[in-house]
Amino acid sequence: MYPKHIIEQVLQSIDIVQVVSSYCELKESGTDRYRGLCPFHAEKTPSFFVSKSKQMFHCFGCGKGGDAITFLQEINGLTFTEALEMLAERAGIKLPKPTYGSGQGQTTQEDSKKQLYALYSQAVNFYRNQLNNTLTGKIAQDYLKKRNISPQIQNEFGLGYAPADGEALYRFLKSQGFSDALIIRSGLVRQSYKENKYYDFFRNRIIFPIRSIDGKVVSFGGREITGKEEPKYINLPETELYKKSRILYGLWEGKETIRNKKYVVLVEGYMDLLRCFQCGIRNVVATCGTALTPDQANLIRRFSSEVIIVYDADPAGINAALRATGILLQAGLSTKGVVLPAGKDPDEFLQAHSVEEWNELIENAPRFFTFFIHLNKGKKIHPPGKP
């Protein structure tokens, strides 16, 4: 634990209004207060207040409140020490080495997370180096070139390549001093007890690092590139850092644009999102092949009150859009829907059409119920969330 005077120094060095504004939209409500929709529960009328002079927040709807440390603990699921260290880094304060007393269990948990973050950081470097290697990475480079993913987008999102050698990452992580236990816990490597060996989870795949809302890499996704294996996409299993129901791909990179545009475009896949960013469309997030969850809807609500769904124009994509809409509506989000022509997904559409044509579809997107009626004309079914 850090001394009390260090904790007070950190709190006095930051502005809670700026901290909270990184997660939800606030508007002035008097000379000292700011008001917004609560990021902790669904509501249509703002009951969440932040006091600049007191450096405190409080929601009159759900009752949550406290200082900036408490806010980060609640919003990101952090321990007290993790939240304090995050604020100290934001304020440019170098913390002394903490001293620990009876709370050794919490310390062990925090150290474990730090070790995983460090391992994932090294894994990103490994995958990036493999992609840029003229020999081992050529097949991946050719694939990304074929998919027309620019080097700039590859760099921004940290794309990499997992080589076909099924033990390359394991050997690298061992060379960096990571233990077998931590490597296995990361999910990036698995153990074969029958053969008494370790093998990499991703092999011969494009790698997509997945970031949390504070920009830390918490997981990875992989895309098969030979056309010979299924499934095309796989993600790491959940870990102590990664709960897939609470993460949206691209939110870290696009959150400021989302807040400025005041709406977010929801797509399904990694490539759909990368194509949008490459075309200058940055107010986009992706579910990456998993069904939208209430936690993800609440995450979106922190940055925007309106969502435009642009899923694949096949039956599976349309059904996924309808299911997602019910969840978005229950979270209090205004929802619109776009069906792309000729059965295209967003990646294909933007490669075949101009950004202006995309913007026209987005600007003219119908409200959900009009969208739903259009899709289900003549069918006796009810909109999501309706009896």
N, C-alpha and C positions, 0 to 999 in steps of 0.2 A: 504494500500500500504506500502511496505517496503522502508526505507530510501535509498537514492542513494548509500551511502557508503556500505550498506549491499549487494546491488545488485552487485556492483563492486567486493566486497570480494568473492562472490560466483563465479562470472565469472572468476576471477583470480585463483581460487582454482581448476578449472576443465580444462581438455584438450578437446577441441571441436572435435579433431580427434577421440578420444576414444568414445565420445558421439555419433558421427555420425556413427562410425564403428559398433555400437550396432544395427544399423538399415539397413545398406547397406555396401557392400564390397568396400573398398578403396585401391588404389594402389599408391605408390609413383610416383610423376610426377615432378621431380626436387628436389632441396634441401629443399624446404619449403612447397611444395604443394602436395596434395593428390587428386586423380581423381577417379571417378566412375560413374556408371549409376545413373541418377537422380532418387531419390525415390519419386518424386512428379509428374513425367510424364513419359510416355513410350518413350524409345529411344533405339537405337541399338549402337550408337556411344557415348561414355561418354562425357558429357558436364558439369558435376557437379564437382566443385572444392572446396577443403577445405584448408585454409591457417593456418598452425600451429602458425606462428609468429603473425599474425593478429587476430587469433581466430575467424575467420569468414568463412562462406560458401557462394557460389554463383553458380547458374546454368545459363549458357549462352543459354540454350534451352528454359526454361520457365520463367526465370527472377527472380525466388525466391532467397532470400539471407538474411543474417543477422548473428547474433551471436548464441550461443548455446541455449539461451532462445527462440529465434525466431524459431530455428529448431524444438525444442520439441513442441512448440505451433502448428506449421504447421503439423508435422508428427503424433502427437497424438490428435490433436483437443483440446488442453488445453488452459486455460486462461493464462495470463502472470504470475499471482501469482502461479498457479498450476505448471507451468513449472519451475519457480524459486525454489519452494519448492522441486520439484523432483531433481533438480541439487544440492540443498543444502544437501539433504539426501544422494546423491551420494558422495558428498565431505566430509560428516561427520560434517557439520556445523549446529549448533542449531540456528534456526532463532528466533528473538524476536517476540513478538506478534505484528502483523501488525496494522497500524493505517489506518482508512478509511475516505475518504472525500466525494466528490460528486459521486464517483463510487459505490454507495451502491447497485445498481442493480446487478453489477458483483459480489460483495461480497456475496449477497444472493444466487446467482447461485453457487458460489464456495462452500459455506457452505452446500448447498443442496446436492452437489455431495459428499462432505466429509461424510455427514450423511448417504448417501446411501452406500458408501464404508464400513462404520462402521457397518451398518446393515447387509450387505452381509457377512462381516467377522464373525459376530455373528451367522448368519444362517449356515455358513460352520461348525462352532463348534457344533451347535445343531445337524445337520445332521450326523456329524462324531460320536458324542456321541450316537446317536440313533442306528447307525450301530454297534457300539461296545458294545451296551447293550445286555447282554446275553438273556434277555427276549424279549424286543420289536424288537431287531435286528436280531433274529435268522432266520427269513424267508429270510431276505436280505443276511445274512452270508451264508446260504445254497445255495442261488441263485448264489452268486459270486464264491462259491466253485465249484458248478456245471459247471459254465462257465470257471473255472480254471483261475481266476484273482488273482494273488498273493497278499499277504498283503503288499509287498513292493510297488507294482504298485498302490494299493488302497491308500497307504499313500502319494505317490508322487503326485497323481492327486487329493487327497482330497476327494475320493468317500465317499458318505454318504447314509443315508436312511431316507426317509420321511415316518413316521408311518401312519397306516391306520386311526388313530384318526384325523379327519379333522380339529381340532383346536389346535393341539399340538404346532406347530410353532408359531401361533398367540399368544398363551398364553406365550410362552417363550419370544418372542420379546417384549411383553408388560412388562414382568417382568424385562427386561433390560432397560426399560425407553423410548422405542421408541413410538412415537405418532401414532395414528391410520392413520393419513394422510400420514406419511412417509411409514408406513407398506404397505398401499394400493398402494402408488406410486412405491414401489419396485417390484410389480407384484407377490410377493410370497404369498400374501393373497388377497382374493377378498371379496367383501361385498355383501350380499344378502339383498336388501332393502325390499323385500317382507317379509322375515322372520326376518328382523332386527338383523342379526348376521354376523359374519365373518367366513370364511372358508379357509383353506390352499389350494393353487393352486396344489401342489404336494401331493399325498396321496398314500401310499403303493408303492413307486417307489424307485429304485436306483437313487441317485442324482450325477450328474456330474457338479462340478463347472467349469465355463468357464472363462478363464483369457484373459486379454488384452495383448498386446505386451510387456507392462511393468510389467506384472505379477500380476496385481490386478484382483480380482474376480469381473466381471461385469455382470454375468448372470449365469443361471443354466439350465441344461437339466435333464429330468427324464425318466427312463426306467421302464415300467410296468413289474412286476415279477410273476404275478399269472397265466398269460395266458388267463385271462378271460375278459380283457378290451382292448379297442382300443381308440386311436392309441397306438402302442407300445412305441413310443418316443414322448415326448412333450418338447417344450422349452418355457422359459418365453417370453412374448411379449417384444418388444423393449422399452427401457427406455432412460433417458438422458445419461446413461452410456453405453448402449448397442445398437449398430446398427449391426444387424446380417450380413449385407452385407460387413462389414469391419473386421470381426473376423474369425480366423481359429483356431479350437480346436487343441491344442498340439504345437502351434507355439512357445509359451513362453518356454515350456519345451525342445523343439528340435532345437531352432534356431541356437545354436552354432554348433551342429552336421551338420545341413543343410549347414551352411557356410563352414565347413571343407570338407564335402563330395562334395560340389558344385552341388548337385542336390537334389530335394525333391520328395518324393513319396506322391501322393495325393490319399487319400481313402475317403470313404463316411461316415462311422459311428464311434461312440465312441468306440465300442468294437473292431472294426478293428484296430484303432489306439492303443488302450491299448495292444492288442495282439502283435503288432509290437514292442512296447516299451519293453514288457515283454521278447521278444526274442532278445533284444539288438539292434533292428532296430529303431534308434531315429530320423532319418531325414525324418519324416512323419508328415503330417498335415491332418485334416479331415474337411469336409464341414458340417458334422452332419445332413444329410438329407435335406439340402437346396441346391438349384442350385448354382453353382459357379458364382460369380459376378465379374465385371471388377475391383472393389475395392480390392477384395480378390486376384485377379491375380496380381495386382500392389503390394500388400503386399508381395506376394511370391517373386516377382522380386527384392525386397530389399535384399534378402538373397541368391537367386540362379537364374541362367539363364536357368536352365533345369528342367522340370517337367516330372515325369513318373506317368501316371494315372493307378491306379489299383482299378477299381470299381467292383461291383458285376457282376458276369458273367451271369446275366439274361438279358432279353431284355430291361428292365427299366434301369439297370445299364449301359448297352452298349450305350443306347440312351443318358443317362446323360453324359457319357464319351465323346461322340461326341459333345454334346453341350458345355461342358467345354473346349474342345480343341479349338473351335473357339474363345473363350474368351481369352485363354492363348496365342494363336498365335497373336491375335490383340494386346496383351500386350508386344509382342516381345520376348516371351519365347519359347525356343526350347522344343518340346513336343513329348513324346513317349507314347506308350500304351501297357498294358499287359492284356490279357484275361486269367484268371485263369481256369484250367481244371475242368471238371465235374461240372460246375455250382457253384463252391464254391466262398465264399467271402474271403477276406484276413484272417479274424479270423479263419474260418474253415480250410483254406489251411495250415496255420502255425501250427494248432493243429494236422494235419494229415501228414505233411511233415516237413523236416528239414529246418533249416535256409539256409543251403547250396543250397537246391533246390530253395528256394525263391530268393537267390542272383543270381543264374544262370538265372532265368526268368528276373530279373531286368537288369542284365548285357547284356542280349540278346534282350532286349525290342526293337522292331522296331520303326523307326521314324514314326510320325503320319500318313503320307500319305500311307506308306506301311501297317500300322495297319488298316487304313480306308479301303483300297482296299481289304484287307483280310476279313474284316467283311462284306463288301457289294458287294462281288463278284456276278456279274450278275444283280445287281440292278442299275437302271439309276438315281442315286442321286449324288449330289455334296458334296465335303468336306465342313465343316463349314468355312465360310468366303470366299468361292469361288463361282462365278456365275454359 
